[in-house]
Amino acid sequence: MKSEKQFRKKAVARIFTFFLFKKLPLAFLAGVRVKHFDAQGATTRLRFGWINQNPFKSVYFAAMHMAAELATGLLLFQYLYTEKSFSMLLIKTSATFTHKATGMITFSCKQGPQVEDFIHTILNTSEGQTIQLSVTAHNEQNQEVARFMYTWSCKKK
């Protein structure tokens, strides 16, 4: 049974990797990967490397933004495949960087239940709505290296 669960986990990882390659090729090339994704939230990861470095030997802020944005966007995007009746647009971002980002960085958004409520709201009204989703980035020592805030605008089609 354990091997079947591992097989499914690897299959889902391959699907997300293909999704990144096809729909977000720059994020794929930078090394952004989906670590965890469920109804509670999403976690992405990014390992410091040559392709995503800045001159100060840490992860370039734009690569970190891609990983953080994906953690929030996935929570909304999952409903496009089931509802297909709304549009989404990122309208505002902000970030605070507190430590040098080296090694493996994880980006977590734990607002899945709020996103689900938000989707039900926009599907029951004709007016556009916005939602703010936060992401926290941690290094391998579990030190917070950055915080991100994304404001998404969604509207029923």
C-alpha positions, 0 to 999 in steps of 0.5 A: 500500500505504501508503494501505491501512495508513493507512486501517486505522489510521484505521478502528481509531482510529474503532472505539476512539473509538466504544468510548470513547463507548459504554462509557466516555463520561466518558473520551471527554468528557475527551479520552482517546484510544487511541494504540497497542494491540498484544500488547506493550502499550497507549498512551493519550493525553490533551491538556490542555484546558478540559474536563479542567483543574484550577484550577492550569492542568494536567490534573486527576488524575482525568482522568489516572487515566482515561487510565492505567487504560484503558491497563491495562484494554485489555490485559485487556479484549481477552481478554473478547471471545475467552475471555468466561469471566472477570470483571475488577475494579479493586481498587487504584490508586496514583499519583505525580505528578512534574511539571505535566501540560500539553500532550499526555500519553501513558500507556504500559503495556508489560506485554502479555506478562505479561497474556497469561500472567496470562490463561492462568493464570486460565483454568486455575484456579478461584481468583481471581488479581491482577495489578499493571500499571504505567503511565508518563505523559510529556509532549511533552518526554518528561518523566515527569509521573506513574506509576500502579499498578493492581491488577486482580482476575480470576476464571474464571466 
